[in-house]
Amino acid sequence: MPNLTKSEWQAMCPDLTIEGTERNRCAALSEDMLRQASDDIRARGYLQLPQVIPSNLIAPLRTGMARLKDQNIPPVYIYLFDEAWHLFEDLRPLISQILGEGYKTLPNFWAWHLSETGHAGWPPHKDCSADTVFDVGGDQIFMSLSLWVPLADVDAENGCMFVIPREQETNVAAGVELDRDLLSPYAQALPATAGSVLGWPQDLIHWGGEYLNAEKPPRMSLSFEFQSNAFDPLAVPLLDTASPPSFEERLELLDQQFDKYRHIA
């Protein structure tokens, strides 16, 4: 992995900051959007919001991802920079709507940059093998939540996300191999514009599409995972996007991500 100093990272991506203090961006989340997202994830098993992350946050992250690519540095290193954390902090009202106030940020995050024909996102999987949604008095209680944000427009030709909606889960035979071809008849493609937000409980089957059309923009995207504070920690250390870890702590967390996702990345 790269062995660079903080100042060298900063010089590589001068439009981004590391342990900076200035921040005044905010996602455009209306009360109607929050209610709709909550209704959708309960009914369909996933949520999809239109562009809510402002372009003045998306653009420098996209430029930063391109610079990492130029240096053959894995895209997940974008999390060395404050703005990747700010993006998900801007979504606090949405996450609170699903998981409740005081939710925790799990030390599970990743980033993708697909720009070569035939490359694809992760294969079909669940983020958690156990049930993560519980019926309590007729209400659905969510233990954990995954969010995925594209930094460029995505569709079926450059690697959009695919999910198995809740109404299709009974059509997927128990124990069936998690294979794109086998699951495709039951899947829902989720084209999305840059700065939009997708989310699902962690027991939902989903996967990243394939980059098929070189005329399309690269598929750049970020993900982070969160949990309700009503449950014991699913992983440690628990984080807080409002107070991102130090530069040294971010480096340690990045090393952990490679170990954690080696089986699927």
Kinemage of the C-alpha trace (Angstrom):
@kinemage 1
@onewidth
@group {chain A} dominant
@subgroup {mainchain}
@vectorlist {calphas} color= white
{ca met a 1} P 0.000 0.000 0.000
{ca pro a 2} L 1.179 3.616 -0.533
{ca asn a 3} L 3.623 4.914 2.073
{ca leu a 4} L 3.063 8.643 1.767
{ca thr a 5} L 3.110 11.446 4.289
{ca lys a 6} L 0.069 13.512 5.066
{ca ser a 7} L 1.489 16.428 3.082
{ca glu a 8} L 2.148 14.168 0.082
{ca trp a 9} L -1.463 12.943 0.129
{ca gln a 10} L -2.624 16.539 0.391
{ca ala a 11} L -0.466 17.589 -2.554
{ca met a 12} L -1.909 14.767 -4.659
{ca cys a 13} L -5.488 15.969 -4.078
{ca pro a 14} L -5.249 19.707 -3.361
{ca asp a 15} L -9.010 20.219 -3.703
{ca leu a 16} L -9.588 17.948 -0.697
{ca thr a 17} L -8.586 18.325 2.943
{ca ile a 18} L -7.146 16.122 5.681
{ca glu a 19} L -8.077 17.065 9.239
{ca gly a 20} L -9.409 20.393 8.030
{ca thr a 21} L -11.871 22.518 9.965
{ca glu a 22} L -13.913 24.388 7.343
{ca arg a 23} L -17.196 22.784 6.335
{ca asn a 24} L -20.492 24.327 5.270
{ca arg a 25} L -22.034 21.875 2.842
{ca cys a 26} L -25.408 20.286 3.451
{ca ala a 27} L -27.440 17.637 1.646
{ca ala a 28} L -30.839 18.747 0.337
{ca leu a 29} L -33.096 16.399 2.308
{ca ser a 30} L -36.711 17.451 2.668
{ca glu a 31} L -39.154 15.945 5.150
{ca asp a 32} L -41.090 14.442 2.248
{ca met a 33} L -37.917 12.770 0.965
{ca leu a 34} L -37.160 11.322 4.386
{ca arg a 35} L -40.677 9.926 4.788
{ca gln a 36} L -40.599 8.436 1.289
{ca ala a 37} L -37.203 6.836 1.900
{ca ser a 38} L -38.468 5.300 5.136
{ca asp a 39} L -41.598 3.989 3.428
{ca asp a 40} L -39.629 2.583 0.493
{ca ile a 41} L -37.044 0.679 2.496
{ca arg a 42} L -39.810 -0.895 4.564
{ca ala a 43} L -41.959 -1.838 1.581
{ca arg a 44} L -39.402 -2.627 -1.135
{ca gly a 45} L -36.293 -3.348 0.917
{ca tyr a 46} L -34.285 -0.459 -0.504
{ca leu a 47} L -34.377 3.317 -0.807
{ca gln a 48} L -33.314 5.550 -3.668
{ca leu a 49} L -33.157 9.319 -3.375
{ca pro a 50} L -32.496 11.671 -6.297
{ca gln a 51} L -29.420 13.904 -6.280
{ca val a 52} L -29.219 15.304 -2.743
{ca ile a 53} L -25.445 15.637 -2.282
{ca pro a 54} L -24.372 19.041 -3.647
{ca ser a 55} L -22.077 19.174 -6.660
{ca asn a 56} L -19.527 21.263 -4.738
{ca leu a 57} L -18.882 18.165 -2.621
{ca ile a 58} L -19.216 15.565 -5.378
{ca ala a 59} L -16.891 17.278 -7.877
{ca pro a 60} L -13.706 17.399 -5.738
{ca leu a 61} L -14.242 13.823 -4.607
{ca arg a 62} L -14.555 12.724 -8.222
{ca thr a 63} L -11.372 14.613 -9.120
{ca gly a 64} L -9.626 13.047 -6.144
{ca met a 65} L -10.680 9.565 -7.207
{ca ala a 66} L -9.297 10.226 -10.702
{ca arg a 67} L -5.960 11.343 -9.231
{ca leu a 68} L -5.736 8.205 -7.120
{ca lys a 69} L -6.400 6.176 -10.264
{ca asp a 70} L -3.599 8.007 -12.095
{ca gln a 71} L -1.191 6.965 -9.338
{ca asn a 72} L -2.461 3.338 -9.284
{ca ile a 73} L -3.698 3.849 -5.727
{ca pro a 74} L -6.818 1.888 -4.675
{ca pro a 75} L -9.880 4.151 -4.722
{ca val a 76} L -10.751 3.405 -1.077
{ca tyr a 77} L -7.909 5.757 -0.107
{ca ile a 78} L -10.341 8.585 -0.814
{ca tyr a 79} L -11.369 8.037 2.826
{ca leu a 80} L -8.106 9.629 3.917
{ca phe a 81} L -9.787 12.892 3.001
{ca asp a 82} L -12.370 14.727 5.079
{ca glu a 83} L -14.860 15.141 2.268
{ca ala a 84} L -15.617 11.423 2.018
{ca trp a 85} L -16.648 11.549 5.686
{ca his a 86} L -18.537 14.826 5.236
{ca leu a 87} L -20.626 13.296 2.472
{ca phe a 88} L -22.074 10.683 4.813
{ca glu a 89} L -22.381 13.122 7.700
{ca asp a 90} L -24.603 15.205 5.416
{ca leu a 91} L -26.926 12.186 5.311
{ca arg a 92} L -27.439 12.119 9.085
{ca pro a 93} L -31.163 13.040 8.840
{ca leu a 94} L -31.727 10.117 6.460
{ca ile a 95} L -29.815 7.599 8.562
{ca ser a 96} L -31.572 8.794 11.721
{ca gln a 97} L -34.910 8.323 9.973
{ca ile a 98} L -34.123 4.627 9.475
{ca leu a 99} L -31.962 3.719 12.484
{ca gly a 100} L -32.999 6.327 15.040
{ca glu a 101} L -31.144 9.213 16.616
{ca gly a 102} L -27.735 8.439 18.027
{ca tyr a 103} L -26.964 5.716 15.485
{ca lys a 104} L -23.374 4.515 15.190
{ca thr a 105} L -21.072 4.452 12.166
{ca leu a 106} L -19.516 1.052 11.557
{ca pro a 107} L -15.835 0.776 10.566
{ca asn a 108} L -16.906 -0.664 7.207
{ca phe a 109} L -16.443 1.430 4.073
{ca trp a 110} L -15.278 1.048 0.490
{ca ala a 111} L -14.906 2.911 -2.807
{ca trp a 112} L -14.996 1.826 -6.453
{ca his a 113} L -13.626 3.247 -9.697
{ca leu a 114} L -14.636 1.188 -12.742
{ca ser a 115} L -13.320 2.480 -16.046
{ca glu a 116} L -12.275 -0.607 -18.007
{ca thr a 117} L -14.707 -2.677 -20.059
{ca gly a 118} L -15.544 -5.939 -18.320
{ca his a 119} L -14.731 -4.744 -14.822
{ca ala a 120} L -17.615 -5.023 -12.377
{ca gly a 121} L -18.665 -4.125 -8.887
{ca trp a 122} L -18.882 -6.750 -6.200
{ca pro a 123} L -20.787 -9.962 -7.029
{ca pro a 124} L -24.186 -10.758 -5.449
{ca his a 125} L -23.971 -10.808 -1.664
{ca lys a 126} L -25.503 -9.660 1.594
{ca asp a 127} L -23.619 -7.247 3.815
{ca cys a 128} L -24.677 -9.354 6.806
{ca ser a 129} L -25.606 -13.039 6.727
{ca ala a 130} L -28.015 -12.691 9.681
{ca asp a 131} L -31.425 -11.025 9.684
{ca thr a 132} L -31.100 -7.277 10.216
{ca val a 133} L -34.776 -6.216 10.205
{ca phe a 134} L -37.086 -7.222 13.044
{ca asp a 135} L -40.858 -6.952 13.441
{ca val a 136} L -41.688 -5.365 16.787
{ca gly a 137} L -45.355 -4.668 17.377
{ca gly a 138} L -46.025 -4.405 13.659
{ca asp a 139} L -43.153 -1.986 13.078
{ca gln a 140} L -39.887 -2.818 11.347
{ca ile a 141} L -36.809 -2.195 13.467
{ca phe a 142} L -33.564 -1.931 11.517
{ca met a 143} L -30.361 -3.149 13.090
{ca ser a 144} L -28.063 -1.838 10.375
{ca leu a 145} L -28.014 0.014 7.085
{ca ser a 146} L -25.716 0.308 4.069
{ca leu a 147} L -25.592 3.469 1.964
{ca trp a 148} L -24.089 3.752 -1.529
{ca val a 149} L -23.476 7.063 -3.304
{ca pro a 150} L -22.426 7.392 -6.966
{ca leu a 151} L -20.047 10.250 -7.799
{ca ala a 152} L -20.944 9.966 -11.504
{ca asp a 153} L -24.129 9.037 -13.324
{ca val a 154} L -24.580 5.261 -13.492
{ca asp a 155} L -26.848 2.936 -15.429
{ca ala a 156} L -26.801 -0.654 -16.669
{ca glu a 157} L -24.033 0.171 -19.152
{ca asn a 158} L -21.453 1.436 -16.681
{ca gly a 159} L -22.142 -0.479 -13.498
{ca cys a 160} L -25.253 0.606 -11.624
{ca met a 161} L -26.409 -1.312 -8.561
{ca phe a 162} L -28.826 -4.237 -8.704
{ca val a 163} L -30.988 -5.418 -5.804
{ca ile a 164} L -33.439 -8.219 -5.125
{ca pro a 165} L -36.558 -6.381 -3.897
{ca arg a 166} L -38.372 -7.829 -0.903
{ca glu a 167} L -41.318 -8.940 -3.041
{ca gln a 168} L -38.944 -11.081 -5.127
{ca glu a 169} L -37.128 -12.755 -2.249
{ca thr a 170} L -39.589 -15.657 -2.076
{ca asn a 171} L -38.821 -16.390 -5.737
{ca val a 172} L -35.141 -16.856 -4.961
{ca ala a 173} L -34.789 -20.431 -3.751
{ca ala a 174} L -33.283 -20.850 -0.317
{ca gly a 175} L -29.599 -21.598 -0.585
{ca val a 176} L -29.463 -20.668 -4.277
{ca glu a 177} L -26.017 -19.763 -5.493
{ca leu a 178} L -25.508 -16.006 -5.444
{ca asp a 179} L -24.841 -15.728 -9.149
{ca arg a 180} L -25.651 -12.724 -11.351
{ca asp a 181} L -27.171 -14.827 -14.125
{ca leu a 182} L -29.354 -16.852 -11.747
{ca leu a 183} L -30.565 -13.785 -9.861
{ca ser a 184} L -31.034 -11.401 -12.792
{ca pro a 185} L -34.665 -12.434 -13.543
{ca tyr a 186} L -35.650 -11.221 -10.063
{ca ala a 187} L -33.409 -8.165 -9.874
{ca gln a 188} L -34.146 -4.470 -10.028
{ca ala a 189} L -31.542 -2.249 -11.701
{ca leu a 190} L -31.047 1.100 -9.969
{ca pro a 191} L -29.756 3.743 -12.413
{ca ala a 192} L -28.745 6.831 -10.469
{ca thr a 193} L -27.364 10.314 -10.991
{ca ala a 194} L -24.233 11.644 -9.325
{ca gly a 195} L -24.961 12.670 -5.751
{ca ser a 196} L -28.044 10.492 -5.375
{ca val a 197} L -28.290 7.995 -2.516
{ca leu a 198} L -29.127 4.295 -2.435
{ca gly a 199} L -29.587 2.292 0.730
{ca trp a 200} L -30.681 -1.113 1.994
{ca pro a 201} L -30.777 -3.184 5.186
{ca gln a 202} L -27.764 -5.431 5.395
{ca asp a 203} L -29.633 -8.683 4.738
{ca leu a 204} L -30.748 -7.609 1.239
{ca ile a 205} L -29.118 -9.311 -1.759
{ca his a 206} L -27.434 -6.786 -4.040
{ca trp a 207} L -24.484 -6.438 -6.415
{ca gly a 208} L -22.604 -4.009 -8.607
{ca gly a 209} L -23.105 -4.053 -12.341
{ca glu a 210} L -20.487 -4.369 -15.054
{ca tyr a 211} L -18.756 -1.542 -16.899
{ca leu a 212} L -19.778 -2.337 -20.474
{ca asn a 213} L -19.624 0.880 -22.488
{ca ala a 214} L -16.336 2.762 -22.712
{ca glu a 215} L -18.219 5.851 -23.907
{ca lys a 216} L -19.852 6.115 -20.495
{ca pro a 217} L -18.165 7.926 -17.609
{ca pro a 218} L -16.232 5.808 -15.109
{ca arg a 219} L -18.359 4.394 -12.318
{ca met a 220} L -17.073 6.056 -9.139
{ca ser a 221} L -18.920 5.408 -5.903
{ca leu a 222} L -18.613 5.311 -2.122
{ca ser a 223} L -20.258 3.191 0.558
{ca phe a 224} L -20.489 3.256 4.340
{ca glu a 225} L -22.335 1.134 6.911
{ca phe a 226} L -24.271 2.175 10.013
{ca gln a 227} L -26.040 0.517 12.930
{ca ser a 228} L -28.736 1.332 15.456
{ca asn a 229} L -27.449 2.033 18.960
{ca ala a 230} L -30.184 -0.285 20.286
{ca phe a 231} L -27.953 -3.246 19.406
{ca asp a 232} L -24.550 -4.350 20.610
{ca pro a 233} L -21.707 -3.197 18.330
{ca leu a 234} L -21.559 -5.240 15.150
{ca ala a 235} L -17.924 -4.220 14.658
{ca val a 236} L -15.379 -2.069 16.440
{ca pro a 237} L -14.230 0.594 16.677
{ca leu a 238} L -17.500 2.441 16.184
{ca leu a 239} L -16.971 5.722 14.356
{ca asp a 240} L -18.623 9.117 14.016
{ca thr a 241} L -18.737 10.873 10.654
{ca ala a 242} L -19.268 14.164 12.518
{ca ser a 243} L -15.797 13.756 14.063
{ca pro a 244} L -13.685 11.803 11.576
{ca pro a 245} L -10.674 9.890 12.898
{ca ser a 246} L -7.185 11.360 12.756
{ca phe a 247} L -4.995 10.868 9.701
{ca glu a 248} L -3.084 8.066 11.442
{ca glu a 249} L -6.308 6.357 12.508
{ca arg a 250} L -7.666 6.560 8.962
{ca leu a 251} L -4.556 4.771 7.686
{ca glu a 252} L -5.112 1.992 10.230
{ca leu a 253} L -8.772 1.702 9.268
{ca leu a 254} L -7.871 1.461 5.597
{ca asp a 255} L -5.558 -1.477 6.276
{ca gln a 256} L -8.466 -3.188 8.027
{ca gln a 257} L -10.774 -2.698 5.036
{ca phe a 258} L -8.486 -4.705 2.762
{ca asp a 259} L -8.453 -7.579 5.217
{ca lys a 260} L -12.195 -7.345 5.749
{ca tyr a 261} L -13.218 -7.322 2.101
{ca arg a 262} L -10.491 -9.463 0.553
{ca his a 263} L -12.977 -12.339 0.117
{ca ile a 264} L -15.258 -10.254 -2.068
{ca ala a 265} L -13.304 -7.315 -3.516
